[in-house]
Amino acid sequence: MNDILEKLDEVWGEIRKEAESVAEKEPALTSLFEDVILSRATLFEAIGCRIARKFAAKAMPESLVREIFVYVCSRNEDVRRNILRDIVAIYDRDPACSSYLEPVMYFKGFQAICVHRMAHVLWNAGRRHLALYFQSLSSEIYGVDIHPAAKFGGGILLDHATSFVAGETSVVEDDVSILHEVTLGGTSTECGDRHPKVRSGVLIGAGAKLLGNIEIGMGAKIGAGSVVLCDVPAHTTVAGVPAKSICSSKETMPSLNMNQHLE
């Protein structure tokens, strides 16, 4: 499989082309698209600008937010790779997304994950308070609360994203799709490893609550509204309160086609 970064120029070129079209056809958005996309040299500068504009009314200057985001991306290839994978995943899996431009400009789930990726790097660099500051802003602005220590792979789709919560020791691997109002939470006041580990290819339905240091196996499917308190074997569909096994999944990677049926 080719490195996703080989697709960077193609994705950025399409984003710029679409932005030029929007800026020409919709005068009310011309200045926004000029600032966020058309005046920027790279995709990551554009994303940093979009996030910074959202955070501009807060205590930190817009220019500083943008600089920190671009700095983190420039120093961390994994962050660049995962952001690009996220954009492609959203375009491929969300039928409401018609271009690579739309996640960058409009999708708060994508923007919130980008903020988390920045906060996670800062957390691991020992800049705890700055990481928590960005977490708190993301929670206020996007309604998405991901602890900076939580680990996320690439190709993540946070569909709608409202009220998504991931605790400190959560792990979400590659190519996972998560709908709104999902919680990856703990079950006690004890410290230590206490949050779910979601393996690659998992699909988590809207409103599902995954609680405790449990493992959701590769390619599993979690039904909407389920409360999951125990491990879920790979390629298994579970649903209910508390969640119980329904069947073996017919799909290797349910996250990729977003089929919500319990089969």
Secondary structure, DSSP 8 states (H G I E B T S, - for coil): ---GGGGHHHHHHHHHHHHHHHHHH-GGGHHHHIIIIIT-SSHHHHHHHHHHHHHTTSSS-HHHHHHHHHHHHHH-HHHHHHHHHHHHHHHHH-TT--SSHHHHHH-HHHHHHHHHHHHHHHHHTT-HHHHHHHHHHHHHHHSEEE-TT-EE-SS-EESS-TTEEE-TT-EE-SS-EE-TT-EEE-SSS--SS-S-EE-TT-EE-TT-EEESS-EE-TT-EE-TT-EE-S-B-TTEEEETTTTEEEEE-S-S-HHHHT--S--
